[in-house]
Amino acid sequence: MHAQLKLTTRPITVTGSLDLTALPALRARLSALTPGTRVTLDLSAVTACDHRALGILLAAARRARNRGGALELLTPSAPVLDALTATGLIRLLPVVADRTTDSPEPEIATAA
C-alpha cells in the first residue's frame, strides 16, 4: 500500500493508506516544514491509519508548537478518527471541520 502527499500552500493533503511504507515520506515532509507556520493536514482521503502514523502526527504537532507554529488535522476520515479516538489522541491533536484551500502544487508520491 502507499500514500501520496499533495502539497498546497496550506493545507497538505494526504491520500491513501498511512501504513509502514508511507511513514518515512510523511515524517520527512512534516520535519521539513518551516518553523512558526500553521500547518493543516487534510486527512479526509486517508483510507487506513497505522498507529505509528499517529505517533508521527503527535511528534509533528509538538515540534510545530515548540517552534511557534501549529499543526491541525482537517476533516480526518473515519479510519483516522477511529484511531485518534481509540488512542485518546483526539484530545491532543486539534481537529478542524473545514478550511478553504489555496491552489494545489505538484503531488509527491511515497514509495509503493
C-alpha contacts under 8 A as a table, 3 or more apart, distances in Angstrom:
res1	aa1	res2	aa2	distance
1	M	16	G	7.89
1	M	17	S	6.34
1	M	19	D	7.10
1	M	21	T	7.03
1	M	22	A	7.94
1	M	112	A	5.91
2	H	16	G	6.23
2	H	17	S	5.66
2	H	18	L	7.13
2	H	19	D	7.11
2	H	21	T	6.23
2	H	22	A	5.51
2	H	110	T	6.26
2	H	111	A	6.42
2	H	112	A	4.88
3	A	14	V	6.93
3	A	15	T	5.42
3	A	16	G	4.35
3	A	17	S	5.16
3	A	18	L	6.10
3	A	19	D	7.98
3	A	22	A	5.56
3	A	46	V	8.00
3	A	109	A	6.72
3	A	110	T	5.84
3	A	112	A	7.89
4	Q	14	V	5.92
4	Q	15	T	5.31
4	Q	16	G	6.50
4	Q	22	A	7.98
4	Q	107	E	7.05
4	Q	108	I	5.99
4	Q	109	A	4.38
4	Q	110	T	5.60
5	L	12	I	6.92
5	L	13	T	5.87
5	L	14	V	4.78
5	L	15	T	6.58
5	L	26	L	7.55
5	L	107	E	6.07
5	L	108	I	5.19
5	L	109	A	6.05
5	L	110	T	7.34
6	K	12	I	5.97
6	K	13	T	5.03
6	K	14	V	6.35
6	K	15	T	7.99
6	K	104	P	7.53
6	K	105	E	7.06
6	K	106	P	6.50
6	K	107	E	4.23
6	K	108	I	5.81
6	K	109	A	7.93
7	L	10	R	7.42
7	L	11	P	7.29
7	L	12	I	4.94
7	L	13	T	6.44
7	L	104	P	6.42
7	L	105	E	5.38
7	L	106	P	6.41
7	L	107	E	6.12
7	L	108	I	7.42
8	T	11	P	5.64
8	T	12	I	5.56
8	T	13	T	7.42
8	T	101	T	7.63
8	T	102	D	6.41
8	T	103	S	6.21
8	T	104	P	4.44
8	T	105	E	5.18
9	T	12	I	7.66
9	T	101	T	7.90
9	T	102	D	5.87
9	T	103	S	6.83
9	T	104	P	6.99
9	T	105	E	7.48
10	R	39	V	6.30
10	R	40	T	6.11
10	R	101	T	6.69
10	R	102	D	6.65
11	P	39	V	6.32
11	P	40	T	4.47
11	P	41	L	5.47
11	P	42	D	6.18
11	P	101	T	6.41
11	P	102	D	7.77
12	I	39	V	7.51
12	I	40	T	6.17
12	I	41	L	4.87
12	I	42	D	5.91
13	T	41	L	5.87
13	T	42	D	4.57
13	T	43	L	6.44
14	V	41	L	6.96
14	V	42	D	6.07
14	V	43	L	5.51
14	V	44	S	7.80
14	V	45	A	6.68
14	V	46	V	6.40
15	T	43	L	6.98
15	T	44	S	7.69
15	T	45	A	4.80
15	T	46	V	4.78
15	T	47	T	7.34
16	G	45	A	6.41
16	G	46	V	4.79
16	G	47	T	5.22
16	G	48	A	7.09
17	S	22	A	7.30
17	S	46	V	5.72
17	S	47	T	5.11
17	S	48	A	4.62
17	S	49	C	6.26
18	L	21	T	7.75
18	L	22	A	5.51
18	L	23	L	6.44
18	L	46	V	7.02
18	L	47	T	7.72
18	L	48	A	5.85
18	L	49	C	4.83
18	L	50	D	5.82
18	L	53	A	6.28
19	D	22	A	5.44
19	D	23	L	6.31
19	D	48	A	7.18
19	D	49	C	6.32
19	D	50	D	5.13
19	D	53	A	7.25
20	L	23	L	5.45
20	L	24	P	7.93
20	L	50	D	7.24
20	L	52	R	7.81
21	T	24	P	7.00
21	T	110	T	7.63
21	T	111	A	6.44
21	T	112	A	6.74
22	A	25	A	5.75
22	A	26	L	6.43
22	A	110	T	5.76
22	A	111	A	6.71
22	A	112	A	7.81
23	L	26	L	5.02
23	L	27	R	5.99
23	L	52	R	7.74
23	L	53	A	6.34
23	L	56	I	7.94
24	P	27	R	5.13
24	P	28	A	6.03
25	A	28	A	5.09
25	A	29	R	6.03
25	A	110	T	5.83
26	L	29	R	5.25
26	L	30	L	6.16
26	L	56	I	7.80
27	R	30	L	5.31
27	R	31	S	5.99
27	R	56	I	6.23
28	A	31	S	5.12
28	A	32	A	6.21
29	R	32	A	5.32
29	R	33	L	6.79
30	L	33	L	5.56
30	L	60	A	6.27
31	S	60	A	7.04
33	L	37	T	7.91
34	T	37	T	6.16
35	P	64	A	6.61
35	P	67	R	5.31
35	P	68	G	6.75
35	P	69	G	6.33
36	G	64	A	6.99
36	G	67	R	5.54
36	G	68	G	4.47
36	G	69	G	4.01
36	G	70	A	7.56
37	T	64	A	7.57
37	T	68	G	7.28
37	T	69	G	4.58
37	T	70	A	6.51
38	R	64	A	7.85
38	R	69	G	5.17
38	R	70	A	4.58
38	R	71	L	5.85
38	R	72	E	7.77
39	V	69	G	7.76
39	V	70	A	6.09
39	V	71	L	4.77
39	V	72	E	6.34
40	T	71	L	5.81
40	T	72	E	4.86
40	T	73	L	5.79
40	T	74	L	6.31
41	L	71	L	7.48
41	L	72	E	6.26
41	L	73	L	4.95
41	L	74	L	5.67
42	D	45	A	7.74
42	D	73	L	6.16
42	D	74	L	4.53
42	D	75	T	6.35
42	D	76	P	6.89
43	L	46	V	5.45
43	L	73	L	6.69
43	L	74	L	6.01
43	L	75	T	6.08
43	L	76	P	4.49
43	L	77	S	6.04
43	L	80	V	7.55
44	S	74	L	7.10
44	S	75	T	5.21
44	S	76	P	4.70
44	S	77	S	4.48
45	A	76	P	7.83
45	A	77	S	6.27
46	V	49	C	7.18
46	V	76	P	7.59
46	V	77	S	5.99
46	V	79	P	7.41
46	V	80	V	7.20
47	T	77	S	7.26
47	T	79	P	6.46
48	A	79	P	5.52
48	A	80	V	6.94
49	C	53	A	6.44
49	C	54	L	7.60
49	C	79	P	6.16
49	C	80	V	5.64
49	C	83	A	6.99
50	D	53	A	5.30
50	D	54	L	7.05
51	H	54	L	5.22
51	H	55	G	6.76
51	H	83	A	7.20
52	R	55	G	5.04
52	R	56	I	6.47
53	A	56	I	5.04
53	A	57	L	6.27
54	L	57	L	5.02
54	L	58	L	6.11
54	L	83	A	7.90
54	L	84	L	7.46
55	G	58	L	5.09
55	G	59	A	6.09
56	I	59	A	5.15
56	I	60	A	6.06
57	L	60	A	5.07
57	L	61	A	6.12
58	L	61	A	5.10
58	L	62	R	6.27
58	L	89	L	7.97
58	L	92	L	7.80
58	L	93	L	6.87
59	A	62	R	5.16
59	A	63	R	6.05
60	A	63	R	4.98
60	A	64	A	5.99
60	A	71	L	7.20
61	A	64	A	5.14
61	A	65	R	6.13
61	A	70	A	6.33
61	A	71	L	4.99
61	A	72	E	7.64
61	A	93	L	7.17
62	R	65	R	5.09
62	R	66	N	6.07
63	R	66	N	5.11
63	R	67	R	6.22
64	A	67	R	5.13
64	A	68	G	6.34
64	A	69	G	4.74
64	A	70	A	5.04
64	A	71	L	6.32
65	R	68	G	5.21
65	R	69	G	4.99
65	R	70	A	5.18
65	R	71	L	7.61
66	N	69	G	7.28
71	L	93	L	7.85
71	L	94	P	7.37
72	E	93	L	6.70
72	E	94	P	4.97
72	E	95	V	5.78
72	E	96	V	6.88
73	L	76	P	6.45
73	L	93	L	7.24
73	L	94	P	6.11
73	L	95	V	4.68
73	L	96	V	6.08
74	L	95	V	5.91
74	L	96	V	4.95
74	L	97	A	5.97
74	L	98	D	6.43
74	L	99	R	7.28
75	T	95	V	7.05
75	T	96	V	6.17
75	T	97	A	5.06
75	T	98	D	6.54
76	P	79	P	7.95
76	P	80	V	5.66
76	P	81	L	5.91
76	P	95	V	7.62
77	S	80	V	5.33
77	S	81	L	6.14
78	A	81	L	5.03
78	A	82	D	5.92
79	P	82	D	5.12
79	P	83	A	6.23
80	V	83	A	5.14
80	V	84	L	6.09
81	L	84	L	5.04
81	L	85	T	5.97
81	L	90	I	7.65
82	D	85	T	5.18
82	D	86	A	5.99
83	A	86	A	5.14
83	A	87	T	6.18
84	L	87	T	5.43
84	L	88	G	5.94
84	L	89	L	4.93
84	L	90	I	4.86
85	T	88	G	5.09
85	T	89	L	6.41
85	T	90	I	5.41
86	A	89	L	7.88
87	T	90	I	7.67
88	G	91	R	6.10
88	G	92	L	7.68
89	L	92	L	5.01
89	L	93	L	6.10
90	I	93	L	5.61
90	I	94	P	7.38
90	I	95	V	7.66
91	R	94	P	7.49
96	V	99	R	7.63
